[in-house]
Amino acid sequence: MKKFILILLLWLLVSSCNKYIVTTVYEQKYTDPDIALVDVYTHLYYYDLDSIYMDLWIPNNISTDTIQIEQKMIRKVVNDKSTYSFVFSKYIYPSSLYYNFLIRFSGKKKDLK
């Protein structure tokens, strides 16, 4: 009987906890900067961040001998435990140029849009 009560209590404890997840909500690669920006601002509108211009995002620049990466990032806090991260990257190679846009969610599964 004691084992049954212990198992029941453990099961209730585990089932009542919310799952914490980290997942990529959206990822897209572009070669045309105009199409990339339209797609970025379309997604920002959906997440109510379209009033923040990309010039105000947090910049991160990485350079090596053959490649240069320019990243801009912004976060949207849903609550104390859940956030969305938006990362726009520009990859400059000697022979090519492309852009990448990523939306990542980390937090409780119930807060995922």
Secondary structure, 3 states (H helix, E strand, C coil): CHHHHHHHHHHHHHHHCCCEEEEEEEEEEECCHHHHHHHHHHHHHHCCCCCCCHHHCEEEEEECCCCEEEEEEEEEECCCCCEEEEEEEEEECCCCEEEEEEEEEEEEHHHCC
